Amino acid sequence: MFLMNDIVRDGDPVLRAVAKNVEFPLSDEDKKLAHDMMEYLENSQTPELSEKYGLRPGVGLAAPQVGVSEMMAAVLVPSNDENDDTPVFKEVIINPVIVSHSVQPTALSEGEGCLSVDKDVPGYVVRHDRITVRYQDMNGEKHQIRLRDYPAIVCQHEIDHLNGHLYYDLINKKEPFSLPDKNTVVID
């Protein structure tokens, strides 16, 4: 089980490297990595376990964030529906590629955060509102999924990790709360 001290922090070179593709069938180490990353997200979103283990809540965790430079990330976007706790998106995405995206920009109103970045970096992180992602699952089966709004933002954030980018790279340094387009969708 991963704890906060297992999360690689900003400044470690693994966070700025382009991760290597994962080979199939998955090795036992890669299966354990996938399981442990998803387990971290599940535990971090369970208030009792998050408090017990001192976990910062997360909706995504990429392999480089635990020191493994491989194209693998766990994503767990919880439901907003209090009557249905089925996650909006829950998957370990392996060798993911964004194959298309909307022109429509979007950003979270409160900005983004990251388990690997301990300081608060304020500003809009402008991303694509809709994306299509092609990835492999744990069995090596290929999937293509369309995501929009918050799940699309989360997946873009995690795929950025796999390509050596951190969210604050996308913040306008001179005007952090300026939007490049008046049609930008700002999500609360």
PyMOL commands that place a pseudoatom at each C-alpha (Angstrom):
pseudoatom trace, name=CA, resn=MET, resi=1, chain=A, elem=C, hetatm=0, pos=[0.000, 0.000, 0.000]
pseudoatom trace, name=CA, resn=PHE, resi=2, chain=A, elem=C, hetatm=0, pos=[1.344, 3.428, -0.969]
pseudoatom trace, name=CA, resn=LEU, resi=3, chain=A, elem=C, hetatm=0, pos=[1.488, 6.153, 1.677]
pseudoatom trace, name=CA, resn=MET, resi=4, chain=A, elem=C, hetatm=0, pos=[2.332, 9.835, 1.290]
pseudoatom trace, name=CA, resn=ASN, resi=5, chain=A, elem=C, hetatm=0, pos=[6.036, 9.176, 1.864]
pseudoatom trace, name=CA, resn=ASP, resi=6, chain=A, elem=C, hetatm=0, pos=[5.989, 6.909, -1.218]
pseudoatom trace, name=CA, resn=ILE, resi=7, chain=A, elem=C, hetatm=0, pos=[4.897, 9.825, -3.434]
pseudoatom trace, name=CA, resn=VAL, resi=8, chain=A, elem=C, hetatm=0, pos=[7.794, 11.382, -5.350]
pseudoatom trace, name=CA, resn=ARG, resi=9, chain=A, elem=C, hetatm=0, pos=[7.972, 15.143, -4.845]
pseudoatom trace, name=CA, resn=ASP, resi=10, chain=A, elem=C, hetatm=0, pos=[8.530, 17.986, -7.291]
pseudoatom trace, name=CA, resn=GLY, resi=11, chain=A, elem=C, hetatm=0, pos=[12.232, 18.288, -8.076]
pseudoatom trace, name=CA, resn=ASP, resi=12, chain=A, elem=C, hetatm=0, pos=[12.813, 14.552, -8.579]
pseudoatom trace, name=CA, resn=PRO, resi=13, chain=A, elem=C, hetatm=0, pos=[13.975, 13.974, -12.188]
pseudoatom trace, name=CA, resn=VAL, resi=14, chain=A, elem=C, hetatm=0, pos=[11.532, 11.063, -12.696]
pseudoatom trace, name=CA, resn=LEU, resi=15, chain=A, elem=C, hetatm=0, pos=[8.689, 13.618, -12.788]
pseudoatom trace, name=CA, resn=ARG, resi=16, chain=A, elem=C, hetatm=0, pos=[10.273, 15.406, -15.755]
pseudoatom trace, name=CA, resn=ALA, resi=17, chain=A, elem=C, hetatm=0, pos=[11.174, 12.313, -17.800]
pseudoatom trace, name=CA, resn=VAL, resi=18, chain=A, elem=C, hetatm=0, pos=[9.042, 10.858, -20.591]
pseudoatom trace, name=CA, resn=ALA, resi=19, chain=A, elem=C, hetatm=0, pos=[7.910, 7.465, -19.293]
pseudoatom trace, name=CA, resn=LYS, resi=20, chain=A, elem=C, hetatm=0, pos=[8.479, 4.293, -21.288]
pseudoatom trace, name=CA, resn=ASN, resi=21, chain=A, elem=C, hetatm=0, pos=[5.687, 2.179, -22.751]
pseudoatom trace, name=CA, resn=VAL, resi=22, chain=A, elem=C, hetatm=0, pos=[4.498, -0.793, -20.729]
pseudoatom trace, name=CA, resn=GLU, resi=23, chain=A, elem=C, hetatm=0, pos=[4.941, -4.247, -22.262]
pseudoatom trace, name=CA, resn=PHE, resi=24, chain=A, elem=C, hetatm=0, pos=[2.254, -6.945, -22.221]
pseudoatom trace, name=CA, resn=PRO, resi=25, chain=A, elem=C, hetatm=0, pos=[1.558, -9.306, -20.650]
pseudoatom trace, name=CA, resn=LEU, resi=26, chain=A, elem=C, hetatm=0, pos=[2.072, -7.273, -17.497]
pseudoatom trace, name=CA, resn=SER, resi=27, chain=A, elem=C, hetatm=0, pos=[4.841, -8.359, -15.178]
pseudoatom trace, name=CA, resn=ASP, resi=28, chain=A, elem=C, hetatm=0, pos=[3.963, -9.182, -11.574]
pseudoatom trace, name=CA, resn=GLU, resi=29, chain=A, elem=C, hetatm=0, pos=[5.645, -5.888, -10.594]
pseudoatom trace, name=CA, resn=ASP, resi=30, chain=A, elem=C, hetatm=0, pos=[3.432, -3.916, -12.985]
pseudoatom trace, name=CA, resn=LYS, resi=31, chain=A, elem=C, hetatm=0, pos=[0.288, -5.686, -11.755]
pseudoatom trace, name=CA, resn=LYS, resi=32, chain=A, elem=C, hetatm=0, pos=[1.226, -4.795, -8.171]
pseudoatom trace, name=CA, resn=LEU, resi=33, chain=A, elem=C, hetatm=0, pos=[2.008, -1.210, -9.196]
pseudoatom trace, name=CA, resn=ALA, resi=34, chain=A, elem=C, hetatm=0, pos=[-1.426, -0.843, -10.840]
pseudoatom trace, name=CA, resn=HIS, resi=35, chain=A, elem=C, hetatm=0, pos=[-3.171, -2.359, -7.819]
pseudoatom trace, name=CA, resn=ASP, resi=36, chain=A, elem=C, hetatm=0, pos=[-1.269, -0.200, -5.330]
pseudoatom trace, name=CA, resn=MET, resi=37, chain=A, elem=C, hetatm=0, pos=[-1.904, 3.040, -7.247]
pseudoatom trace, name=CA, resn=MET, resi=38, chain=A, elem=C, hetatm=0, pos=[-5.656, 2.378, -7.415]
pseudoatom trace, name=CA, resn=GLU, resi=39, chain=A, elem=C, hetatm=0, pos=[-5.672, 1.319, -3.766]
pseudoatom trace, name=CA, resn=TYR, resi=40, chain=A, elem=C, hetatm=0, pos=[-4.076, 4.641, -2.829]
pseudoatom trace, name=CA, resn=LEU, resi=41, chain=A, elem=C, hetatm=0, pos=[-6.865, 6.530, -4.626]
pseudoatom trace, name=CA, resn=GLU, resi=42, chain=A, elem=C, hetatm=0, pos=[-9.607, 4.407, -3.041]
pseudoatom trace, name=CA, resn=ASN, resi=43, chain=A, elem=C, hetatm=0, pos=[-8.125, 4.830, 0.442]
pseudoatom trace, name=CA, resn=SER, resi=44, chain=A, elem=C, hetatm=0, pos=[-7.491, 8.548, -0.030]
pseudoatom trace, name=CA, resn=GLN, resi=45, chain=A, elem=C, hetatm=0, pos=[-11.152, 9.093, -0.954]
pseudoatom trace, name=CA, resn=THR, resi=46, chain=A, elem=C, hetatm=0, pos=[-12.405, 7.193, 2.106]
pseudoatom trace, name=CA, resn=PRO, resi=47, chain=A, elem=C, hetatm=0, pos=[-12.364, 9.778, 4.942]
pseudoatom trace, name=CA, resn=GLU, resi=48, chain=A, elem=C, hetatm=0, pos=[-11.620, 7.275, 7.738]
pseudoatom trace, name=CA, resn=LEU, resi=49, chain=A, elem=C, hetatm=0, pos=[-8.716, 5.654, 5.843]
pseudoatom trace, name=CA, resn=SER, resi=50, chain=A, elem=C, hetatm=0, pos=[-7.411, 8.972, 4.555]
pseudoatom trace, name=CA, resn=GLU, resi=51, chain=A, elem=C, hetatm=0, pos=[-7.208, 10.249, 8.118]
pseudoatom trace, name=CA, resn=LYS, resi=52, chain=A, elem=C, hetatm=0, pos=[-5.851, 6.982, 9.552]
pseudoatom trace, name=CA, resn=TYR, resi=53, chain=A, elem=C, hetatm=0, pos=[-2.965, 6.818, 7.052]
pseudoatom trace, name=CA, resn=GLY, resi=54, chain=A, elem=C, hetatm=0, pos=[-2.461, 10.582, 6.592]
pseudoatom trace, name=CA, resn=LEU, resi=55, chain=A, elem=C, hetatm=0, pos=[-3.264, 10.496, 2.869]
pseudoatom trace, name=CA, resn=ARG, resi=56, chain=A, elem=C, hetatm=0, pos=[-3.912, 13.550, 0.739]
pseudoatom trace, name=CA, resn=PRO, resi=57, chain=A, elem=C, hetatm=0, pos=[-7.036, 12.863, -1.329]
pseudoatom trace, name=CA, resn=GLY, resi=58, chain=A, elem=C, hetatm=0, pos=[-6.388, 12.141, -4.982]
pseudoatom trace, name=CA, resn=VAL, resi=59, chain=A, elem=C, hetatm=0, pos=[-8.333, 11.328, -8.135]
pseudoatom trace, name=CA, resn=GLY, resi=60, chain=A, elem=C, hetatm=0, pos=[-5.335, 10.255, -10.175]
pseudoatom trace, name=CA, resn=LEU, resi=61, chain=A, elem=C, hetatm=0, pos=[-1.887, 8.811, -9.599]
pseudoatom trace, name=CA, resn=ALA, resi=62, chain=A, elem=C, hetatm=0, pos=[0.688, 8.240, -12.331]
pseudoatom trace, name=CA, resn=ALA, resi=63, chain=A, elem=C, hetatm=0, pos=[3.514, 5.699, -12.098]
pseudoatom trace, name=CA, resn=PRO, resi=64, chain=A, elem=C, hetatm=0, pos=[6.250, 8.397, -12.185]
pseudoatom trace, name=CA, resn=GLN, resi=65, chain=A, elem=C, hetatm=0, pos=[4.714, 9.827, -8.996]
pseudoatom trace, name=CA, resn=VAL, resi=66, chain=A, elem=C, hetatm=0, pos=[5.770, 6.655, -7.197]
pseudoatom trace, name=CA, resn=GLY, resi=67, chain=A, elem=C, hetatm=0, pos=[9.184, 6.571, -8.878]
pseudoatom trace, name=CA, resn=VAL, resi=68, chain=A, elem=C, hetatm=0, pos=[8.364, 4.248, -11.803]
pseudoatom trace, name=CA, resn=SER, resi=69, chain=A, elem=C, hetatm=0, pos=[8.943, 5.778, -15.250]
pseudoatom trace, name=CA, resn=GLU, resi=70, chain=A, elem=C, hetatm=0, pos=[6.253, 3.801, -17.075]
pseudoatom trace, name=CA, resn=MET, resi=71, chain=A, elem=C, hetatm=0, pos=[3.174, 4.835, -19.072]
pseudoatom trace, name=CA, resn=MET, resi=72, chain=A, elem=C, hetatm=0, pos=[0.627, 3.834, -16.437]
pseudoatom trace, name=CA, resn=ALA, resi=73, chain=A, elem=C, hetatm=0, pos=[-1.797, 5.844, -14.307]
pseudoatom trace, name=CA, resn=ALA, resi=74, chain=A, elem=C, hetatm=0, pos=[-4.710, 5.077, -12.017]
pseudoatom trace, name=CA, resn=VAL, resi=75, chain=A, elem=C, hetatm=0, pos=[-7.762, 7.328, -12.310]
pseudoatom trace, name=CA, resn=LEU, resi=76, chain=A, elem=C, hetatm=0, pos=[-10.701, 7.334, -9.894]
pseudoatom trace, name=CA, resn=VAL, resi=77, chain=A, elem=C, hetatm=0, pos=[-13.204, 10.152, -10.426]
pseudoatom trace, name=CA, resn=PRO, resi=78, chain=A, elem=C, hetatm=0, pos=[-15.936, 9.774, -7.795]
pseudoatom trace, name=CA, resn=SER, resi=79, chain=A, elem=C, hetatm=0, pos=[-19.627, 10.286, -8.426]
pseudoatom trace, name=CA, resn=ASN, resi=80, chain=A, elem=C, hetatm=0, pos=[-21.237, 13.637, -7.635]
pseudoatom trace, name=CA, resn=ASP, resi=81, chain=A, elem=C, hetatm=0, pos=[-24.574, 11.877, -7.100]
pseudoatom trace, name=CA, resn=GLU, resi=82, chain=A, elem=C, hetatm=0, pos=[-25.217, 11.270, -3.399]
pseudoatom trace, name=CA, resn=ASN, resi=83, chain=A, elem=C, hetatm=0, pos=[-27.684, 8.494, -4.328]
pseudoatom trace, name=CA, resn=ASP, resi=84, chain=A, elem=C, hetatm=0, pos=[-25.224, 6.621, -6.522]
pseudoatom trace, name=CA, resn=ASP, resi=85, chain=A, elem=C, hetatm=0, pos=[-21.613, 6.055, -5.500]
pseudoatom trace, name=CA, resn=THR, resi=86, chain=A, elem=C, hetatm=0, pos=[-20.592, 4.478, -8.824]
pseudoatom trace, name=CA, resn=PRO, resi=87, chain=A, elem=C, hetatm=0, pos=[-17.455, 6.333, -9.960]
pseudoatom trace, name=CA, resn=VAL, resi=88, chain=A, elem=C, hetatm=0, pos=[-17.709, 8.532, -13.031]
pseudoatom trace, name=CA, resn=PHE, resi=89, chain=A, elem=C, hetatm=0, pos=[-14.467, 6.938, -14.296]
pseudoatom trace, name=CA, resn=LYS, resi=90, chain=A, elem=C, hetatm=0, pos=[-12.325, 4.284, -12.635]
pseudoatom trace, name=CA, resn=GLU, resi=91, chain=A, elem=C, hetatm=0, pos=[-9.529, 2.633, -14.584]
pseudoatom trace, name=CA, resn=VAL, resi=92, chain=A, elem=C, hetatm=0, pos=[-5.828, 1.953, -14.701]
pseudoatom trace, name=CA, resn=ILE, resi=93, chain=A, elem=C, hetatm=0, pos=[-4.882, 3.446, -18.047]
pseudoatom trace, name=CA, resn=ILE, resi=94, chain=A, elem=C, hetatm=0, pos=[-1.774, 1.954, -19.643]
pseudoatom trace, name=CA, resn=ASN, resi=95, chain=A, elem=C, hetatm=0, pos=[0.092, 3.495, -22.604]
pseudoatom trace, name=CA, resn=PRO, resi=96, chain=A, elem=C, hetatm=0, pos=[-2.597, 6.210, -22.906]
pseudoatom trace, name=CA, resn=VAL, resi=97, chain=A, elem=C, hetatm=0, pos=[-2.691, 8.592, -25.856]
pseudoatom trace, name=CA, resn=ILE, resi=98, chain=A, elem=C, hetatm=0, pos=[-5.051, 11.501, -26.442]
pseudoatom trace, name=CA, resn=VAL, resi=99, chain=A, elem=C, hetatm=0, pos=[-6.158, 10.867, -30.024]
pseudoatom trace, name=CA, resn=SER, resi=100, chain=A, elem=C, hetatm=0, pos=[-8.454, 13.882, -30.355]
pseudoatom trace, name=CA, resn=HIS, resi=101, chain=A, elem=C, hetatm=0, pos=[-9.647, 16.852, -28.347]
pseudoatom trace, name=CA, resn=SER, resi=102, chain=A, elem=C, hetatm=0, pos=[-12.097, 19.718, -28.530]
pseudoatom trace, name=CA, resn=VAL, resi=103, chain=A, elem=C, hetatm=0, pos=[-11.127, 23.260, -29.352]
pseudoatom trace, name=CA, resn=GLN, resi=104, chain=A, elem=C, hetatm=0, pos=[-13.231, 24.339, -26.337]
pseudoatom trace, name=CA, resn=PRO, resi=105, chain=A, elem=C, hetatm=0, pos=[-10.905, 25.191, -23.416]
pseudoatom trace, name=CA, resn=THR, resi=106, chain=A, elem=C, hetatm=0, pos=[-11.754, 24.501, -19.790]
pseudoatom trace, name=CA, resn=ALA, resi=107, chain=A, elem=C, hetatm=0, pos=[-10.256, 25.063, -16.356]
pseudoatom trace, name=CA, resn=LEU, resi=108, chain=A, elem=C, hetatm=0, pos=[-11.131, 24.332, -12.744]
pseudoatom trace, name=CA, resn=SER, resi=109, chain=A, elem=C, hetatm=0, pos=[-12.228, 27.443, -10.866]
pseudoatom trace, name=CA, resn=GLU, resi=110, chain=A, elem=C, hetatm=0, pos=[-10.000, 26.599, -7.890]
pseudoatom trace, name=CA, resn=GLY, resi=111, chain=A, elem=C, hetatm=0, pos=[-7.050, 25.573, -10.065]
pseudoatom trace, name=CA, resn=GLU, resi=112, chain=A, elem=C, hetatm=0, pos=[-5.392, 22.165, -9.863]
pseudoatom trace, name=CA, resn=GLY, resi=113, chain=A, elem=C, hetatm=0, pos=[-3.297, 20.439, -7.259]
pseudoatom trace, name=CA, resn=CYS, resi=114, chain=A, elem=C, hetatm=0, pos=[-0.966, 17.478, -7.303]
pseudoatom trace, name=CA, resn=LEU, resi=115, chain=A, elem=C, hetatm=0, pos=[0.152, 14.866, -4.802]
pseudoatom trace, name=CA, resn=SER, resi=116, chain=A, elem=C, hetatm=0, pos=[3.750, 15.466, -5.976]
pseudoatom trace, name=CA, resn=VAL, resi=117, chain=A, elem=C, hetatm=0, pos=[3.592, 19.253, -5.528]
pseudoatom trace, name=CA, resn=ASP, resi=118, chain=A, elem=C, hetatm=0, pos=[3.508, 20.316, -1.886]
pseudoatom trace, name=CA, resn=LYS, resi=119, chain=A, elem=C, hetatm=0, pos=[3.176, 24.060, -2.491]
pseudoatom trace, name=CA, resn=ASP, resi=120, chain=A, elem=C, hetatm=0, pos=[0.035, 25.775, -3.745]
pseudoatom trace, name=CA, resn=VAL, resi=121, chain=A, elem=C, hetatm=0, pos=[0.512, 27.178, -7.255]
pseudoatom trace, name=CA, resn=PRO, resi=122, chain=A, elem=C, hetatm=0, pos=[-2.530, 29.394, -7.918]
pseudoatom trace, name=CA, resn=GLY, resi=123, chain=A, elem=C, hetatm=0, pos=[-3.903, 30.005, -11.378]
pseudoatom trace, name=CA, resn=TYR, resi=124, chain=A, elem=C, hetatm=0, pos=[-6.028, 28.538, -14.136]
pseudoatom trace, name=CA, resn=VAL, resi=125, chain=A, elem=C, hetatm=0, pos=[-4.710, 25.381, -15.752]
pseudoatom trace, name=CA, resn=VAL, resi=126, chain=A, elem=C, hetatm=0, pos=[-6.313, 25.601, -19.182]
pseudoatom trace, name=CA, resn=ARG, resi=127, chain=A, elem=C, hetatm=0, pos=[-7.024, 22.234, -20.794]
pseudoatom trace, name=CA, resn=HIS, resi=128, chain=A, elem=C, hetatm=0, pos=[-9.330, 20.735, -23.444]
pseudoatom trace, name=CA, resn=ASP, resi=129, chain=A, elem=C, hetatm=0, pos=[-12.957, 20.331, -22.347]
pseudoatom trace, name=CA, resn=ARG, resi=130, chain=A, elem=C, hetatm=0, pos=[-13.426, 17.066, -24.273]
pseudoatom trace, name=CA, resn=ILE, resi=131, chain=A, elem=C, hetatm=0, pos=[-10.866, 14.431, -25.160]
pseudoatom trace, name=CA, resn=THR, resi=132, chain=A, elem=C, hetatm=0, pos=[-10.761, 10.968, -26.679]
pseudoatom trace, name=CA, resn=VAL, resi=133, chain=A, elem=C, hetatm=0, pos=[-8.209, 8.699, -25.039]
pseudoatom trace, name=CA, resn=ARG, resi=134, chain=A, elem=C, hetatm=0, pos=[-6.916, 5.402, -26.374]
pseudoatom trace, name=CA, resn=TYR, resi=135, chain=A, elem=C, hetatm=0, pos=[-5.333, 3.142, -23.755]
pseudoatom trace, name=CA, resn=GLN, resi=136, chain=A, elem=C, hetatm=0, pos=[-4.817, -0.467, -22.737]
pseudoatom trace, name=CA, resn=ASP, resi=137, chain=A, elem=C, hetatm=0, pos=[-6.295, -2.053, -19.633]
pseudoatom trace, name=CA, resn=MET, resi=138, chain=A, elem=C, hetatm=0, pos=[-4.589, -4.515, -17.286]
pseudoatom trace, name=CA, resn=ASN, resi=139, chain=A, elem=C, hetatm=0, pos=[-5.235, -7.369, -19.737]
pseudoatom trace, name=CA, resn=GLY, resi=140, chain=A, elem=C, hetatm=0, pos=[-3.730, -5.473, -22.641]
pseudoatom trace, name=CA, resn=GLU, resi=141, chain=A, elem=C, hetatm=0, pos=[-7.119, -4.906, -24.272]
pseudoatom trace, name=CA, resn=LYS, resi=142, chain=A, elem=C, hetatm=0, pos=[-7.362, -1.642, -26.194]
pseudoatom trace, name=CA, resn=HIS, resi=143, chain=A, elem=C, hetatm=0, pos=[-10.052, 0.896, -25.310]
pseudoatom trace, name=CA, resn=GLN, resi=144, chain=A, elem=C, hetatm=0, pos=[-11.041, 4.268, -26.663]
pseudoatom trace, name=CA, resn=ILE, resi=145, chain=A, elem=C, hetatm=0, pos=[-13.148, 6.522, -24.482]
pseudoatom trace, name=CA, resn=ARG, resi=146, chain=A, elem=C, hetatm=0, pos=[-14.536, 10.036, -24.777]
pseudoatom trace, name=CA, resn=LEU, resi=147, chain=A, elem=C, hetatm=0, pos=[-14.367, 12.139, -21.642]
pseudoatom trace, name=CA, resn=ARG, resi=148, chain=A, elem=C, hetatm=0, pos=[-15.528, 15.652, -20.894]
pseudoatom trace, name=CA, resn=ASP, resi=149, chain=A, elem=C, hetatm=0, pos=[-15.322, 18.224, -18.124]
pseudoatom trace, name=CA, resn=TYR, resi=150, chain=A, elem=C, hetatm=0, pos=[-13.722, 17.046, -14.865]
pseudoatom trace, name=CA, resn=PRO, resi=151, chain=A, elem=C, hetatm=0, pos=[-12.861, 13.446, -15.944]
pseudoatom trace, name=CA, resn=ALA, resi=152, chain=A, elem=C, hetatm=0, pos=[-11.179, 14.875, -19.065]
pseudoatom trace, name=CA, resn=ILE, resi=153, chain=A, elem=C, hetatm=0, pos=[-9.160, 17.298, -16.916]
pseudoatom trace, name=CA, resn=VAL, resi=154, chain=A, elem=C, hetatm=0, pos=[-8.059, 14.494, -14.580]
pseudoatom trace, name=CA, resn=CYS, resi=155, chain=A, elem=C, hetatm=0, pos=[-6.918, 12.271, -17.455]
pseudoatom trace, name=CA, resn=GLN, resi=156, chain=A, elem=C, hetatm=0, pos=[-5.034, 15.143, -19.107]
pseudoatom trace, name=CA, resn=HIS, resi=157, chain=A, elem=C, hetatm=0, pos=[-3.294, 15.852, -15.789]
pseudoatom trace, name=CA, resn=GLU, resi=158, chain=A, elem=C, hetatm=0, pos=[-2.214, 12.193, -15.447]
pseudoatom trace, name=CA, resn=ILE, resi=159, chain=A, elem=C, hetatm=0, pos=[-1.133, 11.857, -19.088]
pseudoatom trace, name=CA, resn=ASP, resi=160, chain=A, elem=C, hetatm=0, pos=[0.936, 15.030, -18.623]
pseudoatom trace, name=CA, resn=HIS, resi=161, chain=A, elem=C, hetatm=0, pos=[2.782, 13.233, -15.787]
pseudoatom trace, name=CA, resn=LEU, resi=162, chain=A, elem=C, hetatm=0, pos=[3.642, 10.408, -18.181]
pseudoatom trace, name=CA, resn=ASN, resi=163, chain=A, elem=C, hetatm=0, pos=[5.156, 12.952, -20.559]
pseudoatom trace, name=CA, resn=GLY, resi=164, chain=A, elem=C, hetatm=0, pos=[7.215, 14.796, -17.941]
pseudoatom trace, name=CA, resn=HIS, resi=165, chain=A, elem=C, hetatm=0, pos=[4.914, 17.776, -17.396]
pseudoatom trace, name=CA, resn=LEU, resi=166, chain=A, elem=C, hetatm=0, pos=[3.431, 19.194, -14.194]
pseudoatom trace, name=CA, resn=TYR, resi=167, chain=A, elem=C, hetatm=0, pos=[0.159, 21.126, -14.027]
pseudoatom trace, name=CA, resn=TYR, resi=168, chain=A, elem=C, hetatm=0, pos=[1.744, 24.447, -13.147]
pseudoatom trace, name=CA, resn=ASP, resi=169, chain=A, elem=C, hetatm=0, pos=[3.636, 24.389, -16.469]
pseudoatom trace, name=CA, resn=LEU, resi=170, chain=A, elem=C, hetatm=0, pos=[0.275, 25.356, -18.036]
pseudoatom trace, name=CA, resn=ILE, resi=171, chain=A, elem=C, hetatm=0, pos=[-0.412, 28.363, -15.781]
pseudoatom trace, name=CA, resn=ASN, resi=172, chain=A, elem=C, hetatm=0, pos=[0.147, 31.770, -17.361]
pseudoatom trace, name=CA, resn=LYS, resi=173, chain=A, elem=C, hetatm=0, pos=[3.112, 33.069, -15.334]
pseudoatom trace, name=CA, resn=LYS, resi=174, chain=A, elem=C, hetatm=0, pos=[2.325, 36.774, -15.859]
pseudoatom trace, name=CA, resn=GLU, resi=175, chain=A, elem=C, hetatm=0, pos=[-1.448, 36.566, -15.410]
pseudoatom trace, name=CA, resn=PRO, resi=176, chain=A, elem=C, hetatm=0, pos=[-2.293, 33.305, -13.603]
pseudoatom trace, name=CA, resn=PHE, resi=177, chain=A, elem=C, hetatm=0, pos=[-6.037, 33.971, -13.500]
pseudoatom trace, name=CA, resn=SER, resi=178, chain=A, elem=C, hetatm=0, pos=[-6.428, 35.160, -17.077]
pseudoatom trace, name=CA, resn=LEU, resi=179, chain=A, elem=C, hetatm=0, pos=[-8.248, 32.967, -19.558]
pseudoatom trace, name=CA, resn=PRO, resi=180, chain=A, elem=C, hetatm=0, pos=[-6.988, 32.715, -23.121]
pseudoatom trace, name=CA, resn=ASP, resi=181, chain=A, elem=C, hetatm=0, pos=[-10.491, 32.558, -24.586]
pseudoatom trace, name=CA, resn=LYS, resi=182, chain=A, elem=C, hetatm=0, pos=[-13.751, 34.175, -23.495]
pseudoatom trace, name=CA, resn=ASN, resi=183, chain=A, elem=C, hetatm=0, pos=[-15.488, 30.864, -24.249]
pseudoatom trace, name=CA, resn=THR, resi=184, chain=A, elem=C, hetatm=0, pos=[-13.422, 28.943, -21.708]
pseudoatom trace, name=CA, resn=VAL, resi=185, chain=A, elem=C, hetatm=0, pos=[-15.631, 26.735, -19.532]
pseudoatom trace, name=CA, resn=VAL, resi=186, chain=A, elem=C, hetatm=0, pos=[-14.709, 27.270, -15.885]
pseudoatom trace, name=CA, resn=ILE, resi=187, chain=A, elem=C, hetatm=0, pos=[-15.807, 24.308, -13.768]
pseudoatom trace, name=CA, resn=ASP, resi=188, chain=A, elem=C, hetatm=0, pos=[-16.634, 24.753, -10.072]
for i in range(1, 188): cmd.bond("trace and resi %d" % i, "trace and resi %d" % (i + 1))
show_as sticks, trace
zoom trace
